[in-house]
Each structure stands twice: as C-alpha cells, then as structure tokens.
Amino acid sequence: MSLTTDDVRKVAHLARLGLDETELDGYARELSSILDVVDHLGQADTADIAPMSHPLDLGARLREDKPDAAIDREAFQRVAPDVAEGVYRVPKVIE
Amino acid sequence: MMHDRSIAELIAAVRAGETTPAALADHFLARIERLDPQLNALITATPERARAAAAIAPQTGSLAGLPILHKDIFCTKEVKTSCGSRMLDNFVAPYDATVVERLHGAGTVTLGKTNMDEFAMGSSNENSYYGPVKNPWNLDHVPGGSSGGSAAAVAAGLAPAATGTDTGGSIRQPAALCGVTGIKPTYGRVSRYGMIAFASSLDQGGCFARSAEDCAHVLGAMAGFDPRDSTSVERDVPDYVGGLSGDVAGLRIGLPREYFADGLEAESRAAIDAAIAQYEALGATIVWIDMPHTDLAVSTYYVIAPAEASSNLARYDGVRYGHRCDNPQDLDDLYTRSRAEGFGAEVQRRIMVGAYVLSAGYYDAYYVKAQKTRRLIAQDFQSAFESVDLIAAPVTQAPAFKLGEKADDPVSMYLNDVYTLPASLAGVPGMSVPAGFAHGLPVGLQLIAPWFEEARLLNAAHAYQQVTDWHTARPAGFE
C-alpha cells in the first residue's frame, strides 16, 4: 500500500495534525512502509474467526447509576491553558 | 551496600529498626544525584517530597519505607506527569493513579518519575521529549523502551524497584536489554486508572526489580480489582511471595519453534539455550511446540495499537490540559497546531496510521481483519497451554543496539518487538529474566504463563535465580 502526499494531507486532517507541506513527503514514505508491513495480514485465513476486541473477551462491567464523589473542579481546571470563571476558553466559534 | 540488598532484606531492616525509610531514601537519592546525569533515566526527581514522605512513612506495611520510582506515565498528584511528551510537559496531575496510591499505601516512598518513549511508543527510549536514556551496561547503547528509564534505573541501583507499563513489550524488552527482572501481568490484573492510555486493550502495568522475589513483593502490592477501571478484573490476588517455592520439578516448559527461527543472534541464542538446560537440570520437562500464527503479530499489533492510540490521543486538544499553541486563530488552528507542536514524529506517525486504518473504506480490511488475526494469535496460546505449563523464549533477537542505529527507520524498530507482541495481543502474563550476556550486553529469557498465572511465572523465575547469579550482576561504574 502506497500513500500519496494527498492521502497524508487527508489523514492528517482527520487526526487534526497541522503538518507542514515540507513534512508530507517524508510521512508518505514512512506511512507507506508501515502499511507494507501491515498488509501481510491479508494473507491470513480468517474465515469463521470472530473479531477479538478485548483479550479476555469480557463485556463491559456496569455499576449502579448512583452519584460518586464529585471531582474537584478547581484542581482539574488548574492544569488548563485558559480558564475563566470556571469555564474553558477557546477561540470564538460563533459570530 | 543498601542498593545490593533484596527488597525483603530492606523491609526487614526497616521493621527491625536497623535502618529507617529516611536513611533508605537518602541513600538512593544520593545515587540518583551522582549517577543519573550519565543515564538520563529520570525526567523528574522529587527529593524534597521523598524526604518529607520518608520522615512520616510508617515502619509497617508490606513495603514499609521501600524507595520506588514510577514511570512518568502514571499520574502522581502534585507532581509533573509528562508521559515523555512535550504535550504534557506542563501537566501536573490532579490525582494519583491507582498503582501509585496502592504502592504508597503499602509504605513505598516515591523518589521520582522515570524517562520513557513519548506516550510509551517506542522500543529504544529515543522518542522521549526529554532525550534518550543510556544503557548502564554500555552508555552508547539504548536501554530499550518504552519503560527504558525504569529499567536503566533499577539496573544502575538508583532504586530497588520501579513501575512500568507494557503494551507490546515495554516492560519485558527494556528489562532484557538492561539485565533486570521485569513482569507484565495478565491484562486486567493491574488497574489502568491514572495510567495514561496508549492502546487500551493492550496496556498493562507491571514492575521492574532485581529478582523475581523482589517483583513478587511489588506486584502483590500493585495488583487487584479497581472499580475505577472498567477493564480491571474481579479476581483475588494470590500471595506471590508465599508462592515462591523454588520448585519447578515436573513443570512442562514449551519452546515455540517460531521464536527460535532465523534472526535470533547466535550469542543470545546460546544464553537462552543454557537457561533452558538449567531448567531441565532443575527437573522441568522441555518440549518443542508450534505457535503457527506468531508471524502475524507485528502486522496485527501495528494496526490495533495505532488505531487505539489515535482514538485515545484525540483528547489532547489544547483546551483542558497539555500544550496549547500561541495565538490560535480559530478552533481548528488551536487543535491542529497544538497537536503538531505537542506530539513528536513517532506519535504523529502512529496517530496517522491509526486514523487511516479506522477510516471509511479501510476499517474492515485493516482493523476488523487485525482483530481476527489477534484471535488466531490468542488461540495459539490457548492450544499451547493445553500441553505445557509455561512457555520459554528469547525476549529480543539481539542485545541492546546502539543509540541512533534504528532511529531513522520506524519499521526496523517495529520488527524488534517480534517476540514480545504475541503475549501482549493474547493478554497473557510475561516476564524477562536475566540469563547471561552476549557481546558484553545482557540477554533476557522470556517466560510466558497462562492468563492469571503470575504466581507460576514468578516461581519459575525464582527457581532459576536460586541457581544462577546473572540477576545480581551490576554494570561497571554503578557498583
């Protein structure tokens, strides 16, 4: 599998990674060589094999829907880059 | 010297009043200060916090006064938790990981946080924002990764034990390359709460120490059900230390042919063969087995792990914590520049591979296919454990490579993990046990047990360490 610089631009957009134009060639080459390794999977016979999403094949554990100890809002917001009056600030999204 | 004593001896000395938690902390803090500049094994040393904690540490508790280092992937309240990334260079965790909390509760004293590949992605520790860790056996060589700082620190006697995490080999491989004992428990055995996520269906916490007996002490305090981790398993933790009989007579040990094929370097092979002969001398039965899907592990892992990573690392958005770019023009600019600046090249590669294999049109061909081949690999272990009690194999194909040797070639770095990935994908517990030297560098013997049989694993390693002394070797300059 060979990725073009256009493919890299698209996947970088999906992942919200702001790449420089100068980085696209290098990433196209590296991602292609990684996908070459991964393409080996195509040779495996997986007819009648169920996908395995969890190593222990356990389902999700549920708990009673009861309120737990509340998190410390102030402590959690102390590590945020920009907070005002208890809310996270981001660039304006609505005119 | 204190750093040559076992954990059992250190705890006994504290209990008997022969030493104090404060004296232990001082001894190891002095070694960190003197020796770590050569190694770069720590991202953050916390001497003041350690001394304050040691001063009030109880002299009881299963690990009373034991100094410990935590991989910088575990959240530590009020202490920087970087995960080896610029993204979290400014992150001071608001809470403790369960592992940190439990070890603290058992009486350990935290000396600092260890260096690692960024977000645990790497096999050489060269992907750290804080620079590579050096291997104490030869400073021109890598310590392995991603828990390279923890492995190097224990090898150099900077702490009696350190925590680590293993997603595809990140405890076993650096343990092997640094000549220390490391255990990756069964998936779900140790809580992932507060352990920064890389690939959630694979990540598992464990530890490094100098011997299996030391690991048994530390793992016993770390393991167990945690309601705050939805993948934590509700199952009692056996007494790992009490289970160390040292008896392996009658144990059936399987050697997978696929792990001894071309590619295994000759001197490493000789060390592994000698270790296996040692088990035979101890009364174990050695049989060759087949694990026919082993060659699918690398390709399976490098779909599943990046896919999960791309989802997990979507949380780093420059809004709630972590790096934020200067003067964002709009929300998209905030996301894309914060992420491009905050993540290193290997993390960006894996995020993009993950986004690609999960994207429309490729999901079935890559992601679902890899989930199916993952089951084939797990079934190899299931069938193997119908006829053997334990699997023995090399951890790596060769001893530690040189810094920079593979740094420009992500694929050759990935192929490095060929012997550790299958156990990770299956979720079974694995260990690396020092088994000699090749070209002057340590070789690790890998032992793999069935799901939740950590006690069997630790006992088998302990038996070997009763009749060999590879695990007590100390690199020159770090005596």
Boltz contact constraints between the chains, C-beta under 6 A:
constraints:
  - contact:
      token1: [A, 11]
      token2: [B, 352]
      max_distance: 6.0
  - contact:
      token1: [A, 11]
      token2: [B, 355]
      max_distance: 6.0
  - contact:
      token1: [A, 11]
      token2: [B, 356]
      max_distance: 6.0
  - contact:
      token1: [A, 14]
      token2: [B, 355]
      max_distance: 6.0
  - contact:
      token1: [A, 15]
      token2: [B, 351]
      max_distance: 6.0
  - contact:
      token1: [A, 15]
      token2: [B, 352]
      max_distance: 6.0
  - contact:
      token1: [A, 15]
      token2: [B, 355]
      max_distance: 6.0
  - contact:
      token1: [A, 16]
      token2: [B, 335]
      max_distance: 6.0
  - contact:
      token1: [A, 16]
      token2: [B, 336]
      max_distance: 6.0
  - contact:
      token1: [A, 16]
      token2: [B, 339]
      max_distance: 6.0
  - contact:
      token1: [A, 17]
      token2: [B, 339]
      max_distance: 6.0
  - contact:
      token1: [A, 17]
      token2: [B, 340]
      max_distance: 6.0
  - contact:
      token1: [A, 17]
      token2: [B, 348]
      max_distance: 6.0
  - contact:
      token1: [A, 18]
      token2: [B, 336]
      max_distance: 6.0
  - contact:
      token1: [A, 18]
      token2: [B, 337]
      max_distance: 6.0
  - contact:
      token1: [A, 18]
      token2: [B, 340]
      max_distance: 6.0
  - contact:
      token1: [A, 30]
      token2: [B, 349]
      max_distance: 6.0
  - contact:
      token1: [A, 30]
      token2: [B, 410]
      max_distance: 6.0
  - contact:
      token1: [A, 31]
      token2: [B, 352]
      max_distance: 6.0
  - contact:
      token1: [A, 33]
      token2: [B, 411]
      max_distance: 6.0
  - contact:
      token1: [A, 34]
      token2: [B, 353]
      max_distance: 6.0
  - contact:
      token1: [A, 37]
      token2: [B, 299]
      max_distance: 6.0
  - contact:
      token1: [A, 37]
      token2: [B, 411]
      max_distance: 6.0
  - contact:
      token1: [A, 38]
      token2: [B, 299]
      max_distance: 6.0
  - contact:
      token1: [A, 38]
      token2: [B, 302]
      max_distance: 6.0
  - contact:
      token1: [A, 38]
      token2: [B, 303]
      max_distance: 6.0
  - contact:
      token1: [A, 40]
      token2: [B, 299]
      max_distance: 6.0
  - contact:
      token1: [A, 41]
      token2: [B, 299]
      max_distance: 6.0
  - contact:
      token1: [A, 41]
      token2: [B, 369]
      max_distance: 6.0
  - contact:
      token1: [A, 41]
      token2: [B, 373]
      max_distance: 6.0
  - contact:
      token1: [A, 44]
      token2: [B, 296]
      max_distance: 6.0
  - contact:
      token1: [A, 44]
      token2: [B, 373]
      max_distance: 6.0
  - contact:
      token1: [A, 46]
      token2: [B, 372]
      max_distance: 6.0
  - contact:
      token1: [A, 49]
      token2: [B, 372]
      max_distance: 6.0
  - contact:
      token1: [A, 49]
      token2: [B, 375]
      max_distance: 6.0
  - contact:
      token1: [A, 51]
      token2: [B, 368]
      max_distance: 6.0
  - contact:
      token1: [A, 51]
      token2: [B, 371]
      max_distance: 6.0
  - contact:
      token1: [A, 51]
      token2: [B, 372]
      max_distance: 6.0
  - contact:
      token1: [A, 52]
      token2: [B, 371]
      max_distance: 6.0
  - contact:
      token1: [A, 52]
      token2: [B, 374]
      max_distance: 6.0
  - contact:
      token1: [A, 52]
      token2: [B, 375]
      max_distance: 6.0
  - contact:
      token1: [A, 53]
      token2: [B, 371]
      max_distance: 6.0
  - contact:
      token1: [A, 54]
      token2: [B, 201]
      max_distance: 6.0
  - contact:
      token1: [A, 55]
      token2: [B, 187]
      max_distance: 6.0
  - contact:
      token1: [A, 55]
      token2: [B, 427]
      max_distance: 6.0
  - contact:
      token1: [A, 56]
      token2: [B, 188]
      max_distance: 6.0
  - contact:
      token1: [A, 56]
      token2: [B, 427]
      max_distance: 6.0
  - contact:
      token1: [A, 60]
      token2: [B, 230]
      max_distance: 6.0
  - contact:
      token1: [A, 61]
      token2: [B, 230]
      max_distance: 6.0
  - contact:
      token1: [A, 75]
      token2: [B, 94]
      max_distance: 6.0
  - contact:
      token1: [A, 76]
      token2: [B, 94]
      max_distance: 6.0
  - contact:
      token1: [A, 79]
      token2: [B, 91]
      max_distance: 6.0
  - contact:
      token1: [A, 79]
      token2: [B, 321]
      max_distance: 6.0
  - contact:
      token1: [A, 80]
      token2: [B, 320]
      max_distance: 6.0
  - contact:
      token1: [A, 80]
      token2: [B, 321]
      max_distance: 6.0
  - contact:
      token1: [A, 81]
      token2: [B, 324]
      max_distance: 6.0
  - contact:
      token1: [A, 88]
      token2: [B, 319]
      max_distance: 6.0
  - contact:
      token1: [A, 90]
      token2: [B, 319]
      max_distance: 6.0
  - contact:
      token1: [A, 90]
      token2: [B, 331]
      max_distance: 6.0
  - contact:
      token1: [A, 91]
      token2: [B, 328]
      max_distance: 6.0
  - contact:
      token1: [A, 91]
      token2: [B, 330]
      max_distance: 6.0
  - contact:
      token1: [A, 91]
      token2: [B, 331]
      max_distance: 6.0
  - contact:
      token1: [A, 91]
      token2: [B, 334]
      max_distance: 6.0
  - contact:
      token1: [A, 93]
      token2: [B, 331]
      max_distance: 6.0
